[in-house]
């Protein structure tokens, strides 16, 4: 067994999650009283260039030398690090973001908690360790993500921490965040138990208006009360995201649900509460956000599809068979049936994201899935055998597909079951 030069402590999420009774998936370690040279001599492999972190030669777990850091420039790259044998465990814990992440555990199980992390765990508070929190704007995103993870356990951001985050936004620190890091934290937040808390936390400190203004401006925009009892579009979006969480673990589905109504934020107030044409306007805004945040294509394409077509999906039972086929073609459902199924989940979340409608059936999704299946079942070979080619073949195939869809009964009871997944 490899001998570790120095005193080793378990730190961070592993300690926090064990104290919360949650599964521990990763373990991080800090080494006090050692040097990079001693770690390499013991067989540890250095990783990264910015600070001394090493991989254990057998377990490949991360061991970081105790270190302090100092702000040297704006943004989150402007830091200098000091790692030396005289850096204490308390010094290392002081540089961490939240008190609940600044608890260490020695090899004999003793907890070292100089900043009150256990008390904050008990009180369900996400609280910063020290004023140095304000030196790193990434911590705004991390706190929001922790809020999304732990909101179901009753956690909230401590008022002083939220105030400090607001000061950081006002000072322009959040403007230094690079798109890749914003996307990384956003995508991770979408996989958490309560992603709405991520966006609500960012909005509460003003960061959402800087990072995704197209989303932030939805709050305060009214919708027709006969269709939307919640009235406020921002409230609706959060409810839709909640429903998407219940319907799917796919972060792309949740992302599409989040962005589907962006076009309502560009409706002139004189036209409120109507939002005619918001679907087309929303598609362009989705593309803007995805380009700015460098979102992966699969997220962009699904969100774009849902923004553009969710109104047509909601009206599916009223559409003529030829228009249903046009919708399927516009959604590229024949080549991308899995993506179309994901879009139907996001549309289901939209329909259920209203007070009193959370458990409604959504027969449109089942009907469109049946329509796609019927249209895809139309074979081209008999048409080829009739000597049809080129435009004639395409026109005949289209007629056959329309006829197959027309043979379905939109009011069939089998299409009225609540959608549980596609």
C-alpha positions in Angstrom: 0.0 0.0 0.0 1.3 3.4 -1.0 2.5 5.5 2.0 1.1 9.1 1.8 3.7 11.7 2.9 1.8 14.0 5.3 -1.4 13.9 7.3 -4.5 13.0 5.2 -8.1 14.2 5.7 -11.3 13.4 3.9 -12.9 16.7 2.8 -15.7 18.2 0.8 -18.8 16.5 -0.6 -17.9 13.0 0.8 -18.0 14.3 4.4 -21.1 16.5 3.8 -23.1 13.8 2.1 -22.3 11.2 4.7 -23.5 13.5 7.4 -26.7 14.0 5.4 -27.2 10.3 5.1 -26.7 10.5 1.3 -24.8 8.1 -0.9 -21.1 9.0 -1.3 -20.0 8.7 -4.9 -16.6 10.4 -4.9 -14.0 11.0 -2.2 -11.6 13.9 -2.1 -8.6 14.2 0.2 -6.4 17.0 1.4 -2.8 16.4 2.5 -1.3 18.6 5.2 2.5 18.9 5.7 3.7 17.6 2.4 5.3 18.9 -0.8 4.9 18.3 -4.6 8.3 16.6 -4.6 7.3 14.2 -1.8 4.0 13.3 -3.4 5.7 12.5 -6.7 8.4 10.5 -4.9 5.6 8.4 -3.3 4.3 7.5 -6.8 1.4 10.1 -7.0 0.8 11.5 -10.5 0.3 15.3 -10.7 -2.8 16.6 -12.6 -3.5 20.1 -13.8 -1.3 23.1 -13.9 -2.9 25.6 -11.6 -2.5 24.0 -8.3 -1.0 20.8 -6.8 -3.5 17.9 -7.1 -2.3 14.4 -7.4 -3.8 11.0 -8.4 -3.2 8.0 -6.1 -1.2 5.4 -7.9 -3.7 2.6 -7.0 -7.1 4.1 -6.3 -6.7 7.1 -8.7 -8.6 9.3 -6.2 -7.6 12.9 -6.0 -5.2 14.1 -3.2 -4.7 17.9 -3.0 -2.0 19.6 -1.0 -3.3 22.0 1.6 -3.2 25.4 0.0 -4.2 29.0 0.3 -5.1 31.3 -2.6 -5.0 35.0 -3.3 -6.9 37.1 -5.8 -4.6 38.7 -8.4 -6.9 39.8 -11.2 -10.7 40.1 -12.1 -12.6 37.0 -13.0 -12.0 33.4 -11.9 -8.6 32.8 -13.5 -6.9 35.6 -11.5 -5.6 33.6 -8.6 -2.2 32.7 -7.2 -1.9 29.6 -5.0 0.4 28.8 -2.2 0.9 25.1 -1.2 3.6 24.4 1.5 4.1 22.2 4.6 3.2 25.1 6.8 -0.3 25.5 5.4 -2.8 24.3 8.0 -6.0 22.3 7.5 -7.9 25.3 8.8 -6.2 27.5 6.2 -7.2 25.2 3.5 -10.8 24.9 4.6 -11.1 28.7 4.8 -10.7 29.1 1.1 -13.6 26.8 0.3 -17.0 28.1 -0.9 -19.6 26.9 1.6 -19.4 25.9 5.3 -21.1 22.6 4.5 -18.2 21.9 2.1 -15.6 23.0 4.6 -15.8 20.0 7.0 -12.9 17.6 7.2 -12.6 14.1 8.7 -9.4 12.5 10.0 -8.4 8.9 9.6 -9.8 8.0 13.0 -13.2 9.5 12.1 -12.9 12.8 14.0 -14.6 15.7 12.3 -12.8 19.0 12.0 -15.3 21.8 11.5 -13.8 25.2 12.2 -16.5 27.2 10.3 -19.8 25.8 11.5 -20.6 23.5 8.7 -22.4 20.9 10.9 -24.6 23.6 12.3 -25.5 24.8 8.8 -26.3 21.3 7.8 -28.7 21.0 10.7 -30.3 24.3 9.9 -30.4 23.6 6.2 -28.3 26.6 5.2 -26.0 27.2 2.3 -23.6 29.8 3.8 -20.3 31.1 2.6 -17.2 30.5 4.6 -15.5 33.9 4.4 -15.5 37.1 2.5 -13.0 35.5 0.1 -16.1 33.8 -1.5 -16.6 37.1 -3.5 -13.3 36.6 -5.3 -14.5 33.7 -7.5 -17.7 34.3 -9.6 -18.0 30.6 -10.4 -19.2 30.2 -6.8 -22.4 32.0 -7.7 -23.1 29.2 -10.1 -22.0 26.5 -7.6 -24.3 27.8 -4.9 -27.2 27.9 -7.3 -26.4 24.3 -8.3 -26.2 23.2 -4.7 -29.6 24.9 -4.1 -31.0 22.7 -6.9 -29.5 19.6 -5.4 -30.5 20.2 -1.8 -33.8 22.1 -2.1 -35.8 18.9 -1.6 -34.0 18.5 1.8 -35.2 22.0 2.8 -31.9 23.9 2.2 -31.9 27.5 1.3 -29.2 30.1 0.6 -28.4 32.1 3.7 -29.4 35.7 3.4 -25.9 37.1 3.9 -24.6 34.8 1.2 -27.3 35.9 -1.2 -26.5 39.5 -0.4 -22.8 38.9 -1.2 -23.7 37.2 -4.4 -25.8 40.2 -5.4 -22.9 42.5 -4.6 -20.7 40.3 -6.9 -23.1 40.6 -9.7 -23.4 44.4 -9.3 -19.6 44.6 -9.3 -19.5 42.8 -12.7 -17.8 39.7 -11.5 -20.3 37.4 -13.2 -19.6 39.0 -16.5 -16.1 37.4 -16.5 -17.6 33.9 -16.6 -16.8 32.0 -19.8 -19.6 30.3 -21.6 -18.2 26.8 -21.2 -18.3 27.1 -17.4 -21.7 28.6 -17.3 -23.0 25.8 -19.5 -21.2 23.1 -17.4 -22.9 24.3 -14.2 -26.3 24.8 -15.9 -26.3 21.3 -17.5 -25.3 19.8 -14.2 -28.1 21.7 -12.4 -30.6 20.3 -14.9 -29.8 16.8 -13.6 -30.4 17.7 -10.0 -33.6 17.0 -8.0 -35.0 20.6 -8.2 -33.4 22.5 -11.1 -35.9 25.3 -10.7 -33.9 26.3 -7.6 -30.8 26.9 -9.7 -32.6 29.5 -11.9 -34.5 31.1 -9.0 -31.3 31.5 -7.0 -29.6 33.1 -10.0 -32.6 35.4 -10.5 -32.6 36.4 -6.8 -29.0 37.6 -7.0 -29.4 39.3 -10.4 -27.1 36.8 -12.2 -29.8 35.4 -14.4 -30.4 38.8 -16.0 -26.7 38.9 -16.9 -26.3 35.3 -18.1 -29.7 34.5 -19.7 -31.7 37.8 -20.0 -34.1 36.1 -22.5 -35.3 33.9 -19.7 -35.1 36.4 -16.9 -37.5 38.9 -18.6 -40.3 36.3 -18.6 -41.2 37.2 -15.0 -43.9 39.8 -15.0 -45.2 39.0 -18.4 -48.9 38.0 -18.2 -50.7 35.3 -20.0 -54.4 34.7 -20.6 -55.8 33.7 -17.2 -58.4 31.3 -18.8 -55.6 29.2 -20.0 -52.9 30.0 -17.5 -54.3 30.4 -13.9 -50.7 31.2 -12.8 -50.8 34.3 -15.2 -47.1 35.1 -14.9 -44.9 33.5 -17.6 -41.9 33.1 -15.3 -44.0 31.2 -12.8 -45.3 29.1 -15.7 -41.8 28.3 -16.9 -40.8 27.1 -13.4 -43.9 24.9 -13.2 -43.1 23.4 -16.6 -39.6 22.6 -15.5 -41.0 20.9 -12.4 -43.2 18.8 -14.6 -40.3 17.9 -17.0 -38.4 16.7 -14.0 -41.3 14.3 -13.2 -41.5 13.1 -16.8 -37.8 12.7 -17.7 -34.3 12.4 -16.4 -33.0 13.7 -19.7 -31.4 17.2 -19.2 -32.1 18.0 -22.8 -35.9 17.5 -22.2 -35.7 19.7 -19.2 -33.7 22.4 -21.1 -36.3 22.4 -23.9 -39.1 22.8 -21.3 -37.3 25.7 -19.7 -36.8 27.6 -22.9 -40.0 26.8 -24.8 -41.8 30.1 -24.1 -39.0 32.6 -24.6 -40.9 34.4 -27.3 -43.5 35.7 -24.8 -40.8 37.9 -23.4 -40.7 39.8 -26.7 -44.4 40.4 -27.0 -45.1 44.2 -26.9 -46.9 45.0 -23.7 -49.8 46.6 -25.7 -50.6 43.1 -26.9 -50.6 41.4 -23.5 -51.8 38.9 -22.4 -52.0 37.5 -26.0 -48.7 36.2 -27.4 -49.4 35.6 -31.1 -46.4 34.3 -33.0 -44.3 33.7 -29.8 -43.3 30.3 -31.1 -41.4 31.6 -34.1 -39.8 34.4 -32.0 -38.9 31.9 -29.3 -37.0 29.7 -31.8 -34.6 32.5 -32.6 -34.0 33.3 -29.0 -33.2 29.6 -28.3 -30.6 29.7 -31.0 -29.1 32.9 -29.5 -28.8 31.4 -26.1 -27.4 28.1 -27.3 -24.8 29.9 -29.5 -23.8 32.2 -26.6 -23.5 29.4 -24.1 -22.0 26.9 -26.6 -24.7 24.4 -25.8 -24.3 20.9 -27.4 -26.3 20.4 -30.6 -28.6 17.8 -29.1 -29.8 20.4 -26.5 -30.1 23.2 -29.1 -32.0 21.1 -31.7 -34.5 19.8 -29.2 -35.1 23.1 -27.5 -35.5 24.8 -30.9 -38.0 22.2 -32.0 -40.1 22.5 -28.9 -40.1 26.3 -29.0 -41.2 26.4 -32.6 -43.8 23.6 -32.6 -45.3 23.3 -29.1 -48.4 25.3 -30.2 -49.0 22.9 -33.1 -48.5 19.9 -30.8 -51.1 21.3 -28.4 -53.5 21.7 -31.3 -52.8 18.2 -32.7 -56.3 16.9 -32.1 -57.8 19.7 -34.2 -55.4 19.4 -37.1 -56.3 17.9 -40.5 -54.3 14.7 -41.4 -52.3 16.6 -44.0 -51.3 19.2 -41.4 -50.4 16.5 -38.9 -48.0 15.0 -41.5 -46.6 18.5 -42.1 -45.9 18.8 -38.4 -44.2 15.4 -38.4 -42.1 16.4 -41.3 -41.2 19.8 -39.8 -40.1 18.0 -36.6 -38.0 15.6 -38.7 -39.8 12.8 -36.8 -39.3 10.2 -39.5 -35.5 10.4 -39.2 -35.4 11.4 -35.6 -38.2 9.6 -33.8 -36.4 9.6 -30.5 -36.0 13.3 -30.5 -39.7 13.7 -31.5 -40.7 11.5 -28.5 -38.5 13.8 -26.3 -40.3 16.9 -27.7 -43.6 15.3 -26.8 -42.4 14.9 -23.2 -41.5 18.6 -23.1 -44.9 19.6 -24.5 -46.6 17.4 -21.9 -44.7 19.2 -19.2 -45.9 22.5 -20.8 -49.5 21.4 -20.6 -49.2 20.3 -17.0 -47.2 23.3 -15.9 -50.3 25.2 -14.7 -52.1 25.2 -11.3 -54.8 22.5 -11.2 -53.5 20.8 -14.4 -50.6 18.9 -13.0 -52.2 15.5 -13.4 -54.1 16.1 -16.7 -54.0 13.6 -19.5 -52.3 14.8 -22.6 -53.9 12.9 -25.5 -52.1 15.0 -28.1 -48.8 13.2 -27.4 -50.3 9.7 -27.7 -52.1 10.7 -30.9 -49.1 12.2 -32.5 -47.0 9.1 -31.6 -49.7 6.9 -33.2 -49.7 9.1 -36.3 -46.0 8.8 -36.6 -46.1 5.1 -36.3 -48.9 4.8 -38.9 -47.1 7.1 -41.3 -43.8 5.3 -40.9 -45.6 2.0 -41.5 -46.4 3.0 -45.1 -44.0 1.1 -47.3 -42.5 2.6 -50.4 -41.8 -0.8 -52.1 -45.4 -1.3 -53.5 -45.2 2.2 -55.0 -41.9 1.4 -56.6 -43.4 -1.8 -58.0 -46.1 0.4 -59.6 -43.3 2.1 -61.5 -43.4 5.4 -59.5 -40.2 7.3 -59.2 -38.9 10.8 -58.3 -41.6 13.4 -57.6 -44.4 11.0 -58.4 -43.1 8.5 -55.8 -42.8 11.3 -53.2 -46.4 12.6 -53.9 -47.8 9.0 -53.7 -46.0 8.3 -50.5 -47.3 11.5 -49.0 -50.9 10.6 -50.0 -50.5 7.2 -48.5 -49.2 8.6 -45.2 -52.0 11.1 -45.0 -54.5 8.3 -45.6 -52.9 6.3 -42.8 -53.1 9.2 -40.4 -56.7 9.8 -41.5 -57.6 6.3 -40.5 -56.7 7.0 -36.9 -59.3 8.2 -34.5 -58.0 11.2 -32.5 -60.7 10.6 -29.9 -59.7 6.9 -29.5 -59.6 6.3 -25.7 -56.2 4.7 -26.2 -54.9 8.2 -27.0 -56.3 9.7 -23.8 -54.0 8.0 -21.3 -51.6 10.3 -19.5 -48.2 10.2 -21.2 -45.7 8.5 -18.9 -42.8 8.4 -21.3 -42.0 8.1 -25.0 
